[in-house]
Amino acid sequence: DTGVSQNPRHKITKRGQNVTFRCDPISEHNRLYWYRQTLGQGPEFLTYFQNEAQLEKSRLLSDRFSAERPKGSFSTLEIQRTEQGDSAMYLCASSKGTTSYEQYFGPGTRLTVT
Amino acid sequence: ILNVEQSPQSLHVQEGDSTNFTCSFPSSNFYALHWYRWETAKSPEALFVMTLNGDEKKKGRISATLNTKEGYSYLYIKGSQPEDSATYLCAQGATNAGKSTFGDGTTLTVKP
């Protein structure tokens, strides 16, 4: 399968714990995006990378959230000191080039904070 | 319109019915409009991307139109089938191909 993959698919954690999610984009795609989706709402932009450079961050990305793409390939999204409000679907997408319109999405990681 | 808005929020139709959804978006500084289909437990799937006023796109029984001057797009499904049941999302693309701003989606349920 050469699509965008995300791991894990589901994560249940206790409030206050740290969690890390991984996204592997389509191999030739240089842009990678993270979104968060809560029930009944559309995906909300969190951040995106062009190669290893993080070009934009939403103000939704509080200081407890950090994202990296160290080698311009896979990316990780870490949430420290999780809160119940962090429970959501975290989606990753990738695209090719700097003017590509199309973003290809992974299946998401469902986070539940208890 | 300041945000991307979709209507209706949900729709229940019978197999064979034709249906349509609306996406409204800010018309200033328009760059691109995307439609996605998101089935439960799967990845959102890109249906169309439109950039020009008056654009019309078609894929099988699904088609979309775009009016950038008034800030709306319509998605049409002809002869709905149960496999069309999904959430349909529209998103406005940014000028630098950065973030997309999504609507909250229209959830379609097609009853056999």
Interface residues (C-beta under 8 A of the other chain):
Chain A: G3 V4 R31 Y33 Y35 G40 Q41 G42 P43 E44 F45 Y48 L55 E56 S58 L91 S95 G97 T98 T99 S100 Y101 E102 Q103 Y104 F105 G106 P107 G108
Chain B: V4 Q6 A32 H34 Y36 A41 K42 S43 P44 E45 A46 V49 T51 L89 A91 G93 N96 A97 G98 K99 S100 T101 F102 G103 D104 G105
